[in-house]
Amino acid sequence: MSNHVDTPLKRELGLIDALSVGLGAIIGAGIFVLIGIAAGLAGPAVVLSVVIAGISASFTALSFCELGSALPKAGGVYEYGHTLIHPLVGFLMGWMWVAGNIVLGATASQGFAFYLSFFMPGLDFHIVAALLVVFVTLINILGAKLSAWVNNVFVAIKVLVLILLVAVGLLAVQAENFTPFMPRGFLPVLEAASLFYFAYIGFPRIATMAEEVRDPEKNIPRAILLALGISALLYALVSFTAVGVASWQRLASSNAPLAEVAEMLGIGWVIGVGGLVATFSVVLTSVMGQSRVFFAMARNSEIPQKLSEVSERFGTPVYSILLSGGIMLVLVLFMDISGLAMLTSFLVLLSHVLTNYASLRLYKDKKFNPAFKAPLRPLHAFIGMVLSLALALSVEVTAIKIGVILIVVGIVWFYIYKTYVKSKI
């Protein structure tokens, strides 16, 4: 069934595919919910918060562009830490990133079940979420090109849904809804920006697919910057439209703010469709990204090498994909994951801190000459590191405690597997 562990993945994905992976990961259910919470903090200035959050995310994105250009290998953050800092640090970066994204994917699968109930009331959320995970895992097994094609279609739909909401909504915007612009001052605007930063953190998933992207030295940086830029523009337009149509007070008091805006515009079904395709593509790219990190770890003999085998028939790391889908399936069936959202943020942001540090190491290591060089090099990495650390430490204490426990477990696994289990193989 599978090739030798050194078999490389097939370079089947072009720039549009890589861009679509990024948009699929970034534009998820977050925009459908976070806009209301952020509006409650910043008022009409939530539009400014969205822009500030996008600018903040861009510093770390520049680090990913440089690293993806210099090290176009499967695994993304794992590979950067492993090569530029230390194998243990790289393992922990991959460990944290995978743990955070598995929870994110499981949460998105439950979100899909919620949006499906919009059209088909009475469905069992857990069963629907589980079936979605199984279906998405199967698509990933059948090939990266097929997964990318399905994701491209769903990304196009959800982007069109948001564009339709904006196009119809702009005609109904009321100027009085923007005054006063900062009813609570500037500090809550920054607080809302910190919250909304989490709606941008899907772009690193592009880097995990680097070994399957054609001309990765150029296409990885292009895809990351395009994904972030398109997302920021869409978010800004959607937030402006939502405030202008419904007022920030109404958005803040709603559990489904964009659904409320759509209902006011007479296109309520749009958000149901948008929520379905958004959550589907998040789950699809989540399994895709996690499996490539597992694949890279196995190739370096830090987890069972079976996980680095590539299917001769499909050209995908089947066992890594099955592990990713299997863990997610257990979560959606047997655990309450609603309270683990902050854990995702903490783990992913902590991996971003180390990614920015790896970018600094790249700058000092003369062996590497990345095709993409950030315009603020290396200042962008310092800023990205500080911002990521500040945001990571701003999450709930419980999430930090669980995150630290997971990191300790990762350290124990690394040393036990490397010194004991591997020696027995």
Disulfide bonds with the S-S distance in Angstrom:
none
